[in-house]
Amino acid sequence: MHLARFPRLHLAHLPTPLEHMPRLSKELGAEIWIKRDDCTGMSTGGNKTRKLEFLMAEAIEQGADMVMTQGATQTNHGRQTAAFAAKLGLKCHILLEDRTGYQDGNYNHNGNVLLDHLHGATTQKFPGGHDMVAEMERAAQAKRAEGHKVYVIPGGGSNPTGALGYVNCAFELLSQANTAGLKIDRVVHATGSSGTQAGLVTGMCAMNAPIPVLGIGTRAPQPKQEQMVYDLACKTAEKLGCPGVVTRADVMANTDYVGDGYGLPTASGLEAIQMFAELEGILLDPCYSAKGAAGLIDLARKGAFKDQRIVFVHTGGAAALGGYDFAFDHGARWVEIGG
Ligand SMILES: *Cc1c(COP(=O)(O)O)cnc(C)c1O
């Protein structure tokens, strides 16, 4: 698979480490490894960096002087896009949808929002349930009327161009596993706008390496999530020149860990954050990676991964933690010693 024929900016810190998690594995009675895509670089990293290597290359190729994208208030994708734009000397505008209704000051101004602004991006707020695709088209037209050449990136960077970043991750992971002599039984990760899973599945299928990839949902119900991933995987396979390589049965999502909705922390997600932080020194975020890890932990406890070697792809997100401090009860960590 000749990925180098697609325009790409080599700005990510790759390959990301593939590490064993001995303490978490012992706790869960399964062999769990972690692919550190929280360490991809560009303003603390995360999964959007791999996608943006391809998307921003296309923006440059098309002569854009401005990029525009959209997401939830604490979008990691927006923050990573803002960092790329800063690095490349492009303007960046991010449309933020209030999907949680939180009035909390840190949620609305800290975490990723702070970083968006530090990278020089402008932001614009919309109420939840808005047609964000139409809003972004309107905003892009307004900027074009002012003479800007605008490159519009869909929410989450999830289109066939962005998904190439995760085709690349599938190649990278398989190469690491082959070099280390590590037979992988399953890949697990948090899925949202679907580009990550679509890219991973397409990459695995294109390499004839049928390692099951389980997406743990963070928003949509299962049939919709799987359909989104499958549709994007089919388009990505077409772009790669191997149409039809992904079958519907290759796409698996478990959406039992979404809780009350997108961006709303869950008890199982908060437990996952605590376990990863205290057992492995690794930070997760309440919106995505914690829900993915909650699925991993619960399924492992139920014996679903017995005698299997699992790779959890850490998609990042810890930059949002400062916007979610209200979700954590950490009062008991303040102690008086010698007083
Ligand atoms: C965007 C995101 C995801 C979901 O990835 P998709 O490609 O949108 O499915 C998972 N984890 C984190 C931290 C994210 O920011």
PDBQT file of the ligand as one rigid body, heavy atoms in Angstrom, charges set to zero:
ROOT
HETATM    1  C1  LIG A 401     -11.941  12.770  18.147  1.00  0.00    +0.000 C 
HETATM    2  C2  LIG A 401     -11.515  11.869  19.250  1.00  0.00    +0.000 A 
HETATM    3  C3  LIG A 401     -11.860  10.507  19.258  1.00  0.00    +0.000 A 
HETATM    4  C4  LIG A 401     -12.752   9.888  18.213  1.00  0.00    +0.000 C 
HETATM    5  O1  LIG A 401     -12.098   9.700  16.998  1.00  0.00    +0.000 OA
HETATM    6  P1  LIG A 401     -12.957   9.734  15.651  1.00  0.00    +0.000 P 
HETATM    7  O2  LIG A 401     -11.967   9.591  14.581  1.00  0.00    +0.000 OA
HETATM    8  O3  LIG A 401     -13.675  11.052  15.658  1.00  0.00    +0.000 OA
HETATM    9  O4  LIG A 401     -13.919   8.605  15.706  1.00  0.00    +0.000 OA
HETATM   10  C5  LIG A 401     -11.389   9.697  20.271  1.00  0.00    +0.000 A 
HETATM   11  N1  LIG A 401     -10.631  10.222  21.271  1.00  0.00    +0.000 NA
HETATM   12  C6  LIG A 401     -10.296  11.516  21.305  1.00  0.00    +0.000 A 
HETATM   13  C7  LIG A 401      -9.489  12.000  22.464  1.00  0.00    +0.000 C 
HETATM   14  C8  LIG A 401     -10.726  12.391  20.309  1.00  0.00    +0.000 A 
HETATM   15  O5  LIG A 401     -10.391  13.685  20.375  1.00  0.00    +0.000 OA
ENDROOT
TORSDOF 0
